[in-house]
Each structure stands twice: as structure tokens, then as C-alpha cells.
Amino acid sequence: MIVGGIGGANTQTGIKFEKDTDLKEALLTKEGVKIKGSEVSFNGELIGYILQKHDLYKHFLEVNSVDWKAIVSKKLLPDDAFFSIKSNTLIIIEKKFQQVAGSVDEKLQTCGFKKRQYERLCNPLKNVKVEYVYVLNDWFKQTGYKDVLEYIEEVGCRYYFKVLPLELLDI
């Protein structure tokens, strides 16, 4: 939420942060990476798929004959996701930007549940692992977030500030 703003839907600084942390743009900065549709190749070899929002369902779950409606009651729409062929891992990436206290504080505490839901969605697939990752802005470095950052790690999720290490994506 921007200072003096009137809600998340009108938060232009949050949108800018999401653009600044766009997975496709970040991947294209790496020499040898090419993106065609959702396919990501590195030095000519297909290494994975970018799956934003509904693409996770259309280009990953449905293609693999997973009936998500029979598994979870509501779609989860990740800001970004990447499926790594090499590690057989679906990496869910959520971006959270904050400048004043607000609803994002509580959203961070939902990572354990959401990771569980994504794991349930991937259960029908052969040994697909799920990683749930936050990319946060510096607001969350304040001492008031110490407990929630510890909780994120305790439930098997991760967080990074402003950047997502491409090594996490097996690149």
C-alpha cells in the first residue's frame, strides 16, 4: 500500500515492484536463456516453464491431466512460478511489497497453507517437489517482521529481499 493510498488495488508502487521483479525479465538477463511462450531454454536445451497466474493450471496441471477441481476447492494464482525439469520442482514465487503496515503482514503467514495446497495439486505427478518463495522489499527487514520471517522458514518456505537467485531455478 502506498503512503496515503486507499487500498491494494490502487497501489501503483506495488505494481512497479512486481514489474521490477518479473521472472521473465530476470531470466532474459542471463546469457544463453531464451523464452518462447512458457518454455525456457538455456543454451538450446529446454530447462523449464514459466507459469504465471492461470498458466499454472492451463500449461502445467491440465497438460499433465491433473483435475485441480477434484483436489482443491479454490484456485491459487501465483505471481510467478517456474517448473524446473532438472530438479522436477515447481517453484511458486510470491512478491510482496509494503511501505506501511497493512494486509500484506497477514498474507505472509499463509505460506504454510498455500505450500500444502500446491503440494496437493502436484501429488498426482511423479515426485514433483514444491518450493514456496517470497520476494520481499526492504520494508520486511524491520524487526517487527522477525517472527513471521522465522515462521516462513519453519514451515519449509523461503524468502529473499528484492531478488530471486537464479540458482534456485537450476540455471
C-alpha distance (Angstrom), angle and dihedral (degrees) to the residues before:
residue distance angle dihedral
M1 . . .
I2 3.78 . .
V3 3.78 120.6 .
G4 3.80 105.6 -87.6
G5 3.81 90.1 8.6
I6 3.77 126.0 142.5
G7 3.77 103.4 -135.4
G8 3.77 146.3 -38.4
A9 3.80 95.5 -79.2
N10 3.80 89.7 62.6
T11 3.79 97.2 43.5
Q12 3.79 108.1 120.6
T13 3.82 94.1 174.3
G14 3.80 89.6 59.2
I15 3.79 91.0 51.5
K16 3.81 90.4 50.0
F17 3.81 89.9 50.8
E18 3.81 90.0 52.8
K19 3.81 90.6 50.4
D20 3.80 90.3 47.5
T21 3.81 89.1 53.3
D22 3.82 97.2 42.7
L23 3.80 110.9 150.0
K24 3.82 95.7 -145.2
E25 3.79 91.7 51.4
A26 3.80 91.6 47.4
L27 3.80 92.6 49.6
L28 3.79 92.5 49.4
T29 3.81 89.9 59.1
K30 3.80 88.9 66.4
E31 3.79 112.3 89.5
G32 3.80 112.0 -116.8
V33 3.83 95.8 25.7
K34 3.79 118.5 125.0
I35 3.81 126.1 178.4
K36 3.78 123.9 -157.8
G37 3.80 113.5 175.7
S38 3.79 103.8 -47.3
E39 3.83 94.4 -25.6
V40 3.79 118.7 105.8
S41 3.78 120.1 -163.1
F42 3.78 129.8 -176.1
N43 3.80 118.9 -157.1
G44 3.81 89.1 -14.9
E45 3.83 96.5 -50.6
L46 3.82 122.1 112.4
I47 3.81 105.7 -119.4
G48 3.78 104.7 166.3
Y49 3.77 152.7 -43.1
I50 3.81 133.9 -90.1
L51 3.80 108.7 -138.1
Q52 3.81 115.8 -174.7
K53 3.80 122.5 -177.5
H54 3.84 110.0 -45.9
D55 3.84 92.0 8.1
L56 3.80 88.1 78.8
Y57 3.80 88.5 66.6
K58 3.81 99.7 34.4
H59 3.82 100.3 41.0
F60 3.79 101.4 29.6
L61 3.79 117.4 19.8
E62 3.82 99.5 34.0
V63 3.82 92.1 41.4
N64 3.81 86.8 55.5
S65 3.84 92.2 47.9
V66 3.80 94.7 -109.4
D67 3.82 111.7 152.8
W68 3.79 97.9 -151.0
K69 3.83 92.6 -175.1
A70 3.80 89.4 64.4
I71 3.82 90.8 53.2
V72 3.81 108.4 39.2
S73 3.79 130.9 22.8
K74 3.81 97.0 -137.5
K75 3.79 135.7 30.3
L76 3.77 117.0 -110.2
L77 3.80 111.0 -149.0
P78 3.80 113.0 -156.0
D79 3.79 120.0 -151.9
D80 3.80 85.9 -132.6
A81 3.77 135.5 -10.5
F82 3.78 133.4 -176.2
F83 3.77 127.6 -162.9
S84 3.80 111.3 -153.1
I85 3.78 112.7 -152.9
K86 3.82 91.5 -164.7
S87 3.81 96.4 57.4
N88 3.83 96.3 24.4
T89 3.80 87.3 -127.7
L90 3.78 131.7 143.9
I91 3.79 108.5 -149.4
I92 3.80 113.7 -160.2
I93 3.80 112.3 -157.8
E94 3.79 121.1 -163.0
K95 3.80 120.2 -176.4
K96 3.78 119.4 -151.1
F97 3.78 124.7 -173.5
Q98 3.79 125.1 -178.6
Q99 3.81 136.7 169.5
V100 3.80 99.1 170.0
A101 3.80 133.5 22.4
G102 3.78 111.3 -76.8
S103 3.78 149.4 120.2
V104 3.81 94.8 -42.5
D105 3.80 87.2 71.9
E106 3.80 90.6 69.2
K107 3.81 95.0 38.1
L108 3.81 89.5 65.2
Q109 3.79 88.7 62.3
T110 3.82 92.4 61.2
C111 3.81 96.3 69.1
G112 3.82 95.0 99.3
F113 3.80 92.4 55.1
K114 3.80 93.7 43.5
K115 3.79 93.1 48.1
R116 3.81 88.2 51.7
Q117 3.81 90.8 51.7
Y118 3.81 92.3 50.3
E119 3.82 89.5 48.3
R120 3.80 89.1 52.9
L121 3.81 89.8 51.0
C122 3.81 90.2 52.1
N123 3.83 96.0 45.0
P124 3.84 93.3 93.6
L125 3.83 89.5 56.1
K126 3.80 122.4 82.2
N127 3.80 109.4 -88.5
V128 3.81 95.6 -42.2
K129 3.79 109.9 171.3
V130 3.80 122.3 -150.0
E131 3.80 126.9 -142.4
Y132 3.81 119.1 -172.0
V133 3.80 113.8 -157.7
Y134 3.78 135.2 179.3
V135 3.80 123.2 -153.8
L136 3.80 104.8 -158.0
N137 3.77 134.7 -175.9
D138 3.80 121.7 -124.4
W139 3.83 92.7 -90.8
F140 3.80 87.7 83.1
K141 3.83 92.8 59.1
Q142 3.82 88.8 79.2
T143 3.80 116.3 114.2
G144 3.81 89.8 -115.1
Y145 3.81 88.5 72.6
K146 3.81 96.3 52.4
D147 3.82 93.8 102.0
V148 3.79 96.0 46.5
L149 3.83 92.1 46.6
E150 3.81 89.0 51.8
Y151 3.82 89.3 48.7
I152 3.82 91.6 51.7
E153 3.80 89.2 57.7
E154 3.83 94.1 41.1
V155 3.82 91.5 59.2
G156 3.81 92.1 50.2
C157 3.79 99.2 -99.2
R158 3.80 128.8 120.8
Y159 3.77 138.9 -141.7
Y160 3.79 135.9 -161.1
F161 3.77 131.9 -175.8
K162 3.83 116.5 -117.1
V163 3.81 95.3 -34.2
L164 3.77 139.2 63.1
P165 3.81 113.6 -145.8
L166 3.80 107.1 -123.4
E167 3.81 88.3 -145.0
L168 3.81 86.3 72.0
L169 3.81 86.2 65.1
D170 3.84 92.6 51.1
I171 3.80 93.2 -110.4
